[in-house]
Amino acid sequence: MLEKKREVAIVHSASAILFPIEEKVRGYQIHSSVREIGVTTKLKQGEPYRETYAKKAVMFSEEDSSYHKFIDLFLEGKGFPTGYYQVNGYTDFFAKLGEEGEYVKIEANVDFKVLE
């Protein structure tokens, strides 16, 4: 278990918090890519770590045209298209503790509906 410290450095992917999303009615996954790995962030005791969610999506050529239309609609507006969404927010990182460290994974799910 992590010992109590005032500050700890964590090593993670491009974002310390990831938000995979599925639109449950259509069965669409909103994929995003990881641009970097090995990013280091310092967390300080008593200071919350926050990230602002930014919509992004990766489309694969084998996806059908209705999926491509949905992703275009998803990306163009400020909100989400009508639907029922499930978000599996998680973080997984390596906490450096001197020469050693510990792998940590925390996740939480939230679902919400967007009505017309």
MOQUI-V668423 format. One record per helix or strand of 3 or more residues. SS is the DSSP state (helix for helix, strand for strand). FROM is the first residue (numbers start at 1). TO is the last residue. If there is no record, write none. Layout:
# MOQUI-V668423
ss=SS from=FROM to=TO
ss=SS from=FROM to=TO
This chain:
# MOQUI-V668423
ss=strand from=7 to=13
ss=strand from=18 to=23
ss=strand from=28 to=30
ss=strand from=37 to=44
ss=helix from=65 to=76
ss=strand from=83 to=97
ss=strand from=100 to=114
